[in-house]
């Protein structure tokens, strides 16, 4: 599958001391940056709708499926996977999620990318095409050896080089008054066995406006403000 060499490797975070059964805490968040009052009011409603769960969270999160991603492709062992976020209506871009398992004792590489939809389709149409983990291990009728270990890795890496990385996590998208935004989460937490992340406490949510032909721009930021 796709093993781009241009991606930033996540740093190993120290493991905090909290219970393995602890639920993710989302304390009251204060609006600390606003580019538009009406947009941020809509962002507040998104925050109030539910906890900031993410794919590959290791916690008692009540909504582990909060991020609706569609698997796109996998390497032969399922260590590196690419998924697609739900499409943004009328947009010329696609939000792509990348995750790489790097061992039980290291954090997974998790990233969100904004790529040109036409260029993505060009890569997907290159022979032999992309192969999902399910294709390899559940639905493919022939010998697994007939499937290539990696597919279109070079072309996908080139696509990322010309694309924009939004965050070092899988950031969901939210519609704020008709404008798509990526919701980037910052947590107090740590990496656990299997490369999973346990967010013990959300400390910041940043809403990044996504638009055709422009870099993602911060619209609103909500953070924990410690009282003196």
Backbone bond lengths (Angstrom), bond angles and torsions (degrees), N, CA, C in turn:
res aa  C-N    CA-C-N  psi(-1)  N-CA   C-N-CA  omega(-1)  CA-C   N-CA-C  phi
1 X - - - 1.447 - - 1.500 109.45 -
2 X 1.285 115.68 -140.19 1.448 120.74 -167.15 1.514 110.68 -107.55
3 X 1.294 117.09 115.73 1.452 121.15 178.54 1.525 109.40 -124.95
4 X 1.346 118.33 68.91 1.457 120.36 -179.74 1.519 110.55 -60.72
5 X 1.311 115.95 138.60 1.456 119.84 -178.46 1.519 112.14 -92.70
6 X 1.342 116.24 -1.25 1.464 119.18 -175.15 1.511 112.18 -90.91
7 X 1.308 118.18 -0.72 1.452 120.17 -172.61 1.515 111.78 -82.40
8 X 1.317 116.36 145.03 1.464 122.14 178.80 1.520 109.98 -75.74
9 X 1.327 117.83 130.24 1.453 122.16 178.32 1.527 108.97 -81.75
10 X 1.319 115.41 128.28 1.467 120.07 -179.89 1.514 110.64 -66.66
11 X 1.318 115.57 146.51 1.459 121.18 178.71 1.514 110.72 -82.95
12 X 1.311 116.09 144.31 1.458 120.85 177.60 1.521 109.28 -75.21
13 X 1.324 114.73 120.46 1.458 120.19 -178.21 1.519 110.19 -89.55
14 X 1.323 118.42 147.46 1.462 119.81 175.51 1.517 110.53 -65.46
15 X 1.317 116.29 143.76 1.450 120.67 -178.97 1.517 110.36 -79.85
16 X 1.336 118.46 119.07 1.456 120.09 179.22 1.519 109.83 -76.47
17 X 1.300 116.12 164.91 1.461 120.60 -179.28 1.510 109.71 -98.63
18 X 1.334 115.90 98.42 1.443 121.19 172.43 1.515 107.95 -151.21
19 X 1.299 116.06 160.83 1.462 122.37 -171.72 1.515 111.59 -64.37
20 X 1.342 115.44 143.72 1.459 120.43 177.29 1.522 111.30 -65.03
21 X 1.336 116.33 -22.30 1.456 119.78 -179.72 1.532 112.46 -94.60
22 X 1.317 116.43 3.43 1.460 119.73 -175.64 1.524 110.80 -66.43
23 X 1.328 115.83 140.24 1.445 120.26 175.14 1.518 109.73 -84.92
24 X 1.326 115.04 154.08 1.446 119.97 175.96 1.522 109.53 -66.24
25 X 1.306 116.29 132.62 1.467 122.01 -179.43 1.517 109.81 -101.52
26 X 1.308 116.71 129.94 1.463 121.12 172.71 1.521 107.51 -117.26
27 X 1.337 117.09 91.15 1.465 120.07 -178.94 1.520 110.36 -70.47
28 X 1.316 117.73 169.93 1.469 119.73 176.83 1.526 110.79 -55.73
29 X 1.311 116.05 128.75 1.460 121.71 -179.28 1.522 109.36 -107.46
30 X 1.316 116.06 136.66 1.467 122.30 -178.63 1.519 109.94 -101.78
31 X 1.308 116.84 137.27 1.461 120.98 175.88 1.527 108.85 -66.67
32 X 1.340 116.04 114.86 1.464 120.67 -177.69 1.528 113.25 -109.70
33 X 1.340 116.17 -11.47 1.471 120.21 175.15 1.513 108.00 -151.49
34 X 1.331 115.89 136.85 1.458 121.06 179.52 1.522 109.95 -144.34
35 X 1.337 115.30 121.87 1.455 120.02 173.71 1.529 110.94 -91.52
36 X 1.336 116.24 -19.16 1.456 120.76 -179.09 1.523 108.30 -157.21
37 X 1.308 117.08 124.39 1.468 121.79 -174.56 1.523 111.70 -63.42
38 X 1.305 117.73 -42.93 1.467 120.84 -177.97 1.529 110.95 -66.21
39 X 1.318 116.81 -40.14 1.464 120.83 178.42 1.519 110.72 -63.06
40 X 1.313 116.84 -42.38 1.463 120.26 -177.65 1.520 111.93 -71.98
41 X 1.324 117.13 -27.24 1.460 119.61 174.11 1.524 109.45 -65.97
42 X 1.330 116.91 -38.30 1.466 120.87 176.17 1.526 110.34 -67.78
43 X 1.328 116.82 -36.69 1.461 120.42 178.00 1.529 110.90 -64.21
44 X 1.323 117.27 -38.13 1.463 120.48 176.80 1.515 111.44 -59.93
45 X 1.320 117.19 -37.55 1.469 120.69 178.73 1.527 110.93 -67.51
46 X 1.325 116.71 -35.93 1.463 120.50 176.92 1.522 110.08 -63.90
47 X 1.324 117.10 -43.68 1.462 121.39 179.75 1.522 111.07 -62.45
48 X 1.322 116.05 -41.19 1.460 120.79 -177.84 1.523 112.84 -70.20
49 X 1.352 116.92 -18.53 1.462 120.45 -174.95 1.519 113.25 -72.24
50 X 1.331 118.10 -21.48 1.461 118.60 -179.90 1.509 111.87 172.58
51 X 1.335 117.13 171.32 1.461 121.31 -178.29 1.530 111.88 -69.32
52 X 1.317 114.76 158.34 1.469 120.93 -176.14 1.526 110.72 -86.14
53 X 1.330 116.20 62.16 1.467 120.70 -179.23 1.526 110.69 -73.60
54 X 1.320 114.72 155.37 1.461 121.66 179.21 1.519 109.98 -137.84
55 X 1.324 114.84 158.18 1.458 119.58 172.55 1.523 109.61 -62.75
56 X 1.330 116.53 144.17 1.466 124.53 178.86 1.527 112.56 68.18
57 X 1.327 117.12 17.69 1.463 119.85 170.50 1.528 109.17 -71.21
58 X 1.313 116.74 138.71 1.459 122.40 175.06 1.519 107.05 -111.13
59 X 1.323 116.23 86.03 1.453 120.86 -178.26 1.518 108.32 -163.33
60 X 1.315 115.22 172.96 1.455 119.81 177.35 1.524 109.54 -84.22
61 X 1.298 115.99 49.99 1.459 121.82 -178.12 1.527 109.35 -70.64
62 X 1.322 117.75 128.63 1.466 119.43 -177.45 1.527 113.62 -71.77
63 X 1.320 117.63 -11.61 1.461 120.36 -179.91 1.529 110.25 -132.01
64 X 1.327 118.09 69.82 1.465 119.76 -177.99 1.514 113.35 -67.09
65 X 1.342 116.70 -16.61 1.462 119.50 178.82 1.528 110.99 -100.21
66 X 1.330 116.48 22.81 1.465 120.01 -174.84 1.522 111.93 -60.17
67 X 1.322 117.07 -31.49 1.451 120.55 -179.67 1.522 108.22 -95.32
68 X 1.313 117.60 107.28 1.463 122.35 -178.02 1.527 108.99 -85.44
69 X 1.308 116.59 91.65 1.457 121.14 -179.00 1.526 109.73 -112.54
70 X 1.333 116.44 146.57 1.465 121.29 178.82 1.528 109.21 -107.87
71 X 1.342 118.44 119.82 1.464 120.10 178.92 1.521 111.01 -57.85
72 X 1.330 115.41 135.97 1.461 120.46 -178.50 1.516 111.75 -111.46
73 X 1.339 116.80 -45.25 1.459 119.04 -176.24 1.516 109.95 -161.24
74 X 1.329 114.82 158.97 1.460 122.12 -178.21 1.513 109.66 -146.79
75 X 1.338 116.19 151.91 1.454 118.31 169.58 1.526 108.60 -76.79
76 X 1.317 117.15 179.58 1.456 119.69 -170.47 1.514 114.26 -65.89
77 X 1.335 117.84 -22.92 1.458 120.37 179.93 1.523 113.12 -104.48
78 X 1.307 117.44 -1.71 1.448 120.60 -177.78 1.511 113.66 77.17
79 X 1.331 117.70 11.93 1.460 120.48 -178.82 1.523 111.73 -74.74
80 X 1.320 116.45 -35.92 1.457 121.23 178.20 1.522 108.24 -114.53
81 X 1.316 116.20 126.27 1.456 120.53 -177.95 1.526 110.63 -134.39
82 X 1.314 114.76 146.07 1.463 122.07 174.70 1.523 107.48 -120.99
83 X 1.333 115.86 134.42 1.462 121.50 178.90 1.516 109.25 -130.66
84 X 1.318 115.49 161.54 1.456 121.96 179.22 1.515 110.20 -111.74
85 X 1.331 116.13 137.76 1.454 121.28 171.66 1.526 108.72 -74.95
86 X 1.330 118.46 161.96 1.467 119.49 173.33 1.527 109.93 -54.43
87 X 1.327 117.66 140.00 1.470 119.83 -177.01 1.522 112.41 -61.83
88 X 1.320 115.55 144.89 1.460 121.78 175.18 1.524 107.56 -90.49
89 X 1.325 118.66 119.01 1.471 120.68 -175.86 1.527 112.30 -55.52
90 X 1.333 114.82 133.48 1.475 123.14 173.57 1.520 113.90 65.01
91 X 1.321 118.55 13.71 1.465 120.86 -179.70 1.521 110.17 -93.99
92 X 1.314 115.89 150.99 1.463 120.92 176.96 1.527 111.33 -93.76
93 X 1.328 116.94 6.97 1.457 121.14 -179.67 1.525 109.99 -120.87
94 X 1.320 115.41 162.59 1.461 122.90 176.63 1.519 108.28 -128.58
95 X 1.322 117.32 139.44 1.457 121.63 175.50 1.523 108.50 -90.98
96 X 1.323 115.39 123.84 1.462 123.04 -175.66 1.524 108.85 -116.86
97 X 1.332 116.11 136.43 1.461 122.37 177.43 1.528 109.61 -109.49
98 X 1.318 115.69 136.25 1.458 122.21 177.93 1.514 109.42 -123.38
99 X 1.332 116.99 134.72 1.460 120.41 172.59 1.516 108.78 -140.08
100 X 1.326 115.40 138.33 1.460 121.81 178.13 1.522 109.25 -129.20
101 X 1.328 116.16 122.75 1.458 122.13 175.00 1.523 107.94 -78.28
102 X 1.346 116.45 123.78 1.470 120.37 -174.76 1.522 111.71 -118.58
103 X 1.324 116.17 23.33 1.453 119.88 178.97 1.514 111.53 113.92
104 X 1.322 115.38 157.00 1.459 120.51 -176.75 1.525 113.23 -68.06
105 X 1.333 117.10 -21.77 1.462 120.60 -175.53 1.522 112.86 -102.23
106 X 1.339 117.76 7.32 1.455 120.88 -178.91 1.527 109.87 -129.10
107 X 1.329 117.25 154.55 1.461 119.56 177.71 1.519 111.37 -69.34
108 X 1.301 115.83 147.16 1.453 119.72 171.47 1.521 109.88 -67.55
109 X 1.308 115.33 148.27 1.458 120.60 170.69 1.525 106.98 -82.17
110 X 1.312 117.47 117.47 1.460 122.61 -176.74 1.520 108.73 -125.76
111 X 1.322 117.22 126.84 1.462 120.20 -177.48 1.524 111.42 -146.27
112 X 1.333 114.26 151.69 1.463 122.85 173.61 1.520 108.51 -118.25
113 X 1.333 116.23 130.63 1.461 122.21 -177.63 1.528 110.61 -126.30
114 X 1.311 115.31 145.98 1.462 123.13 172.07 1.525 107.19 -106.91
115 X 1.332 116.64 114.82 1.463 120.57 -175.84 1.521 109.98 -122.75
116 X 1.322 115.46 156.43 1.463 120.92 176.81 1.530 109.22 -70.14
117 X 1.316 117.00 128.17 1.465 121.03 -174.20 1.526 112.23 -64.37
118 X 1.327 117.81 -39.62 1.471 120.21 179.79 1.518 110.46 -65.87
119 X 1.325 116.68 -43.80 1.462 119.81 179.05 1.528 110.85 -64.12
120 X 1.316 117.15 -37.54 1.458 120.21 177.98 1.527 110.21 -62.36
121 X 1.325 116.89 -45.44 1.463 119.82 179.60 1.523 111.35 -63.00
122 X 1.322 117.66 -34.67 1.462 120.74 177.03 1.527 110.62 -61.73
123 X 1.337 115.96 -41.88 1.465 119.94 178.53 1.525 110.75 -66.61
124 X 1.318 116.95 -41.52 1.459 120.65 -177.44 1.524 112.38 -66.59
125 X 1.324 116.56 -25.38 1.457 119.94 -177.21 1.521 113.36 -87.61
126 X 1.332 117.28 -6.13 1.466 120.21 178.17 1.523 109.18 -72.24
127 X 1.317 116.35 131.49 1.468 120.80 178.39 1.526 110.29 -63.01
128 X 1.331 119.36 139.42 1.470 129.05 8.42 1.516 114.12 -89.40
129 X 1.319 118.45 11.84 1.459 119.74 -176.89 1.516 111.40 83.26
130 X 1.309 115.78 -178.07 1.457 120.41 -178.52 1.522 110.15 -97.80
131 X 1.322 115.50 153.15 1.460 121.62 -176.22 1.525 108.22 -130.75
132 X 1.308 117.30 124.27 1.457 120.94 179.53 1.516 110.72 -83.16
133 X 1.320 115.72 166.62 1.462 121.22 176.58 1.530 110.38 -60.08
134 X 1.334 116.60 -38.18 1.461 120.63 178.84 1.518 110.88 -65.00
135 X 1.351 116.60 -38.31 1.467 119.97 176.65 1.524 110.44 -57.31
136 X 1.311 115.85 -41.11 1.458 120.42 -173.16 1.530 112.40 -75.02
137 X 1.311 116.85 -38.12 1.457 118.68 -167.83 1.527 115.33 -118.84
138 X 1.319 117.63 -3.50 1.461 118.02 -179.19 1.525 113.58 -128.01
139 X 1.321 116.13 -45.93 1.454 118.41 -168.41 1.526 114.38 -108.73
140 X 1.319 118.93 -14.35 1.453 120.21 -177.02 1.531 109.65 -73.15
141 X 1.348 118.14 122.18 1.465 120.35 -172.68 1.524 114.73 -78.27
142 X 1.326 117.60 -22.78 1.456 119.60 -174.46 1.505 113.14 -95.05
143 X 1.339 116.75 -176.17 1.477 120.38 177.95 1.517 110.45 -60.25
144 X 1.330 116.42 136.60 1.460 120.06 -178.80 1.528 111.67 -63.44
145 X 1.333 116.95 -23.98 1.458 119.77 -179.76 1.523 111.74 -65.64
146 X 1.336 117.05 -18.08 1.463 120.33 179.95 1.526 112.18 -74.37
147 X 1.326 116.28 -15.68 1.458 120.22 -179.24 1.520 110.00 -89.93
148 X 1.325 118.56 132.94 1.463 120.12 177.44 1.519 111.30 -65.20
149 X 1.334 116.52 147.15 1.455 120.26 -179.60 1.508 112.78 -66.00
150 X 1.317 117.01 -41.80 1.459 122.70 178.79 1.525 108.06 -125.84
151 X 1.314 116.98 143.53 1.456 120.29 179.16 1.518 110.21 -129.07
152 X 1.337 115.26 125.08 1.464 122.04 174.33 1.527 113.38 57.29
153 X 1.336 116.42 30.85 1.461 120.14 -178.19 1.524 111.60 -63.31
154 X 1.326 116.63 -44.24 1.465 120.66 -177.82 1.523 110.32 -63.66
155 X 1.328 116.36 -44.43 1.463 120.56 -177.98 1.534 111.21 -68.05
156 X 1.322 116.28 -37.74 1.460 119.38 178.98 1.528 110.77 -68.53
157 X 1.327 116.39 -38.14 1.461 119.88 176.64 1.516 111.55 -62.03
158 X 1.346 116.25 -39.88 1.462 120.14 178.13 1.528 110.71 -65.30
159 X 1.329 116.72 -37.19 1.465 120.21 177.38 1.521 110.85 -62.54
160 X 1.323 118.18 -42.53 1.456 120.31 -179.99 1.529 111.87 -66.27
161 X 1.320 116.66 -32.62 1.462 119.45 179.01 1.522 111.93 -62.36
162 X 1.309 116.82 -28.61 1.470 119.80 -179.96 1.529 111.97 -100.48
163 X 1.326 116.55 7.84 1.461 121.61 -177.05 1.524 110.96 -108.82
164 X 1.317 116.51 -177.72 1.469 122.01 -177.73 1.525 110.51 -115.81
165 X 1.327 116.41 125.60 1.454 119.97 173.43 1.518 108.75 -84.06
166 X 1.336 116.02 127.92 1.452 121.64 -177.61 1.521 111.37 -88.40
167 X 1.341 117.10 -41.04 1.461 119.18 -175.34 1.514 110.57 -163.57
168 X 1.332 114.83 166.47 1.462 122.60 174.32 1.528 110.00 -97.30
169 X 1.299 116.26 48.65 1.464 124.90 174.63 1.524 106.02 -161.73
170 X 1.326 116.48 177.15 1.459 119.68 172.50 1.522 107.81 -93.21
171 X 1.315 115.95 100.01 1.464 121.70 -175.97 1.526 110.07 -91.39
172 X 1.336 118.26 122.12 1.464 120.00 177.48 1.513 110.78 -72.19
173 X 1.311 115.65 165.13 1.456 120.59 176.90 1.519 109.61 -106.46
174 X 1.323 115.40 150.27 1.462 121.87 179.55 1.521 108.62 -139.42
175 X 1.301 116.12 141.75 1.460 121.41 177.01 1.520 108.79 -90.41
176 X 1.318 116.05 120.79 1.465 121.51 177.40 1.517 108.37 -116.07
177 X 1.318 115.59 101.47 1.468 121.76 179.70 1.522 112.02 54.89
178 X 1.326 115.48 43.20 1.464 120.56 176.70 1.508 114.96 85.80
179 X 1.338 118.40 1.87 1.463 121.58 179.76 1.526 109.64 -116.26
180 X 1.332 117.97 126.28 1.465 120.16 -178.47 1.525 111.58 -73.32
181 X 1.320 115.38 141.05 1.459 122.20 178.69 1.528 109.46 -135.65
182 X 1.317 116.59 145.11 1.455 121.78 168.01 1.520 107.52 -91.66
183 X 1.342 115.91 138.06 1.463 120.92 -178.96 1.526 107.79 -106.99
184 X 1.335 115.80 106.56 1.464 121.92 -175.16 1.524 109.11 -95.92
185 X 1.323 116.29 126.43 1.471 122.70 -175.98 1.517 111.23 -102.83
186 X 1.325 116.55 137.27 1.463 122.89 168.86 1.519 107.80 -118.64
187 X 1.334 116.19 136.02 1.457 120.78 -173.47 1.517 111.56 -132.64
188 X 1.333 114.44 155.34 1.446 121.38 158.60 1.523 105.00 -90.89
189 X 1.318 116.17 121.40 1.456 119.32 -176.85 1.512 110.39 -179.60
190 X 1.309 116.52 -160.08 1.453 120.05 -178.28 1.508 111.91 -166.57
191 X 1.318 114.77 167.83 1.456 122.12 -179.47 1.523 109.83 -89.69
192 X 1.339 115.40 140.69 1.452 121.08 -176.96 1.527 110.58 -123.49
193 X 1.317 115.89 172.29 1.460 122.42 -176.67 1.526 110.16 -50.39
194 X 1.313 114.85 134.39 1.452 120.44 -176.94 1.517 113.08 93.47
195 X 1.331 116.76 0.51 1.454 120.08 179.56 1.516 114.01 78.76
196 X 1.346 117.04 14.84 1.457 120.49 179.68 1.527 110.29 -85.76
197 X 1.335 115.64 154.56 1.457 121.25 -179.16 1.519 109.58 -109.47
198 X 1.317 116.16 134.16 1.456 120.33 174.50 1.523 108.93 -111.50
199 X 1.329 115.32 110.06 1.460 121.54 176.08 1.519 107.48 -85.30
200 X 1.313 116.33 109.39 1.464 119.79 179.39 1.521 111.23 -83.42
201 X 1.318 115.73 -32.80 1.471 118.87 -174.59 1.523 109.24 -153.41
202 X 1.311 116.30 120.31 1.457 121.08 175.82 1.528 108.58 -72.19
203 X 1.322 117.21 128.44 1.464 119.93 -179.25 1.527 112.31 -113.79
204 X 1.344 117.19 -15.60 1.469 118.50 179.41 1.527 109.42 -161.11
205 X 1.330 115.96 140.74 1.459 122.88 170.21 1.527 107.31 -127.68
206 X 1.320 115.89 123.46 1.459 121.64 -178.57 1.522 109.35 -115.96
207 X 1.308 116.85 127.12 1.459 122.57 179.56 1.526 108.40 -98.80
208 X 1.334 115.62 116.78 1.464 122.52 -177.48 1.527 109.37 -107.38
209 X 1.328 116.33 119.79 1.463 120.60 -179.54 1.520 109.98 -70.93
210 X 1.326 116.14 132.79 1.459 122.83 179.61 1.522 108.86 -109.71
211 X 1.329 116.27 125.45 1.463 119.75 -177.29 1.523 109.65 -142.49
212 X 1.327 115.92 152.71 1.457 120.91 176.84 1.528 110.13 -64.60
213 X 1.310 116.01 135.34 1.457 120.75 173.82 1.506 115.96 69.50
214 X 1.339 117.82 17.35 1.460 120.48 -179.48 1.518 109.52 -144.52
215 X 1.323 115.60 152.29 1.457 120.89 176.01 1.531 110.01 -69.64
216 X 1.316 115.35 151.48 1.457 119.62 175.89 1.528 109.28 -60.22
217 X 1.318 116.27 134.47 1.463 121.27 -175.47 1.520 109.80 -125.66
218 X 1.323 116.04 138.65 1.458 121.38 -179.42 1.525 110.18 -68.75
219 X 1.332 116.10 124.61 1.458 121.88 176.06 1.520 111.63 -100.36
220 X 1.347 115.31 -44.78 1.460 120.35 -176.12 1.518 108.96 -146.58
221 X 1.308 114.39 148.28 1.473 119.66 174.45 1.516 108.86 -138.32
222 X 1.326 114.90 131.42 1.452 121.95 177.86 1.520 107.89 -120.45
223 X 1.325 117.47 133.07 1.458 120.41 -176.08 1.516 110.63 -143.63
224 X 1.316 113.78 161.39 1.464 120.34 173.02 1.519 107.80 -75.01
225 X 1.296 116.51 124.49 1.464 121.82 178.04 1.527 107.96 -108.02
226 X 1.315 115.51 110.64 1.466 120.38 -178.40 1.527 110.29 -74.35
227 X 1.307 115.50 133.81 1.469 119.89 178.28 1.527 109.74 -84.14
228 X 1.310 115.34 140.07 1.469 120.45 178.86 1.532 110.27 -75.92
